[in-house]
Amino acid sequence: MATVSVIGSRGFGQRLQVSLGDSPMEPVFPVGFGIPDKPPADKPVLSVINYEKRGGLPSSGESTQLASPGPSQQPIPGSGHPYGLDTTQVGVDFVLFMERCCIYHVHQLQDAEEPNGHAFTALAPLLTQAPTVLDDCTSWQIPASELDRLLELSSALHLDGELTPVEMWMRIKQHPLFHKLNREGLQQLSQALIAGVQCFGFGATFEEQFFASTLEEFFGTLK
């Protein structure tokens, strides 16, 4: 089974994260990562991490600060990717991080006359099994086999000039320098990309030109 967890209270920065019980990797996006110091003007409520409920202050491995993309992480022996970033779990967490702006759009009382329109997101299937209230540390379980299906479902939506988070993840994996990308580097890239997220009522999307230029600029630093 896979565990779906809510990171943060309701507000700007709240997101979902998945974990597999037998996974040896630390989450690519640790608790508190990506929540800004202050919310944007149009979203005045900032998500809050309940560290007391989580057992105390964040450890050094759960820093909310953006890590340096330097060579601090050691390669993982026997992994297809030198740093283990080619797993389904990493892909789903990347997509969920990019879709965080859609949590409130999807997780609300369902009105038959007002569908939420997010059927092709990874969030929507996960939230159908979620508790009514999504607060920090809320969790529930889904079959681990569902994770691959989430990426397949989300990749079914194609837009002219726009990319979904799943399409972005596929292009990142296909980049010739993907093997040089480590955990800290993926965090840095994700922080740069999340600035371009937009949702028009059917899920998170990004302008293809913005993604392409951001990706090439970042991977250019790894050559």
ABEGO torsion letter per residue (X at the ends): XBBBBBBEBBEBGBBBBBBBAABABBBABBBGBGBBABBBAABABBBBBBAAAAGEBBBAAABABBBBABAABBBBBGBABAAGAABAAAAAAAAAAAAAAAAAAABBBBBAABBAGAAABAAAAAAAABBABBBBGBBBBBBAAAAAAAAAAAAABBBBGBBBAAAAAAAAAABAAAAABBAAAAAAAAAAAAAABBBAGAEBBBBAAAAAAAAAAAAAAAX
